[in-house]
Amino acid sequence: MRPHLLLSLSLSFVSIAMTAPAWPTSALEDDIRALKQTSVFALGQVGFIGHISESEQRYRRILQNPTALEDFRRMLDDDGATDEARLYAACGIRALAANEFDTLTRTLRLSGRSVSILRTDILKREALQYPLRMIGESGCNDAYWR
């Protein structure tokens, strides 16, 4: 074989090896990563056909994990997470450590930002403090979000 061809093949394999992940990501890591990017907060049956949103399904899977409280705390403080994702994190904190809810969500509550919320088939922008107050008072039981 010619040296140039051999070098070219070697560089191709190195390039492929460097772009592939070193190990496969877990389903939990995928759920956390995707939930952090959600653009709509929705609980319960939503949309025209009444289904559970993909984001809520991810939230519920994370909630079942033994590291859920720490995962939700990190998401709440993650500058890369959307505010809608932070609402799901607030739901998890309220469910797992209700006594820490007010303290951990204080900065978010005072931020003055707004979020997109889907209730049944109506999508609205709301001030972040209102859904946080509802979560603090009632948790994230979908009956309160209709």
Secondary structure, 3 states (H helix, E strand, C coil): CCHHHHHHHHHHHHHHHHHCCCCCCCHHHHHHHHHCCCCCEECCEECCCCEECHHHHHHHHHHCCCCHHHHHHHHHHCCCCCHHHHHHHHHHHHHHCHHHHHHHHHHHHCCCCEEEEEECCEEEEEECHHHHHHHHHHCCCHHHHC
